[in-house]
């Protein structure tokens, strides 16, 4: 569990790095934009993480039973299902992003920043989903160390790009979003290369992307409770943020975003 805990801490740290660098070099308006845009993306990510937990459990069961074919089919089903979901959610979110930002009462001063941040992170959902699927599969196979290495690569890439795009080029929330998505992409691609070289249970050929109904049902049965739990928790924080936006405006919105980053560390040991 220690590599898993370290992975979670590093993931939280580069989220904090985003806020730290944006706050230092772009100010309160951009901080509010990053907070609001990232909260919307986080709801989607947490739901996917919950569903991936179903895949982790199922793969671990098949590994214990030495049923490699079932492991392959479960991995293929999980990957294919979430790839389709990522594309569908991306299209839907690009259509609904402005109504959602209006719904959560995004302050007028930070609306453009939140919109830019959300647009870029939504376009990168395929990488965010992909990384979480691969991590779930590897952990199901008893490997919690490699996901740690991949997230460490993402963190270092993210901080460097934040400094270049936000501190250097003064791109504000947009720069932070590009840094986040690009670092996730680097992490996912590195992950795929390592898996192919190490005879992974999935070969990444187009013909291998299939959905087995029986496996999909089992993944949903195991993962849906966690996905609902994660989703409801994230939505409850979003409701608090909406109330803060109505009452306190852009300064309060940025402040809540900062404190939420620290609060996220509290749950990590139990999750791991």
Secondary structure, DSSP 8 states (H G I E B T S, - for coil): -HHHHHHHHHHHHHHHHHHHHHHHHT-HHHHHHHHHHHHHHHHHHHHHHHHHHHHHHHHHHHHHTT-HHHHHHHHHHHHHHHHHHHHHHHHHHHHHHHHHHHHTT--GGGHHHHHHHHHHHHHTHHHHHHHHHHHHHHHHTT--HHHHHHHHHHHHHHHHHHIIIIIIS--HHHHHHHHHHHHHHHHHHHHHHHHHHTT-S----GGG----HHHHHHHHHHHHHHHHHHHHHHHHHHHHHHHHHHHHHHHHHHHHHHHHHHHGGGGHHHH-
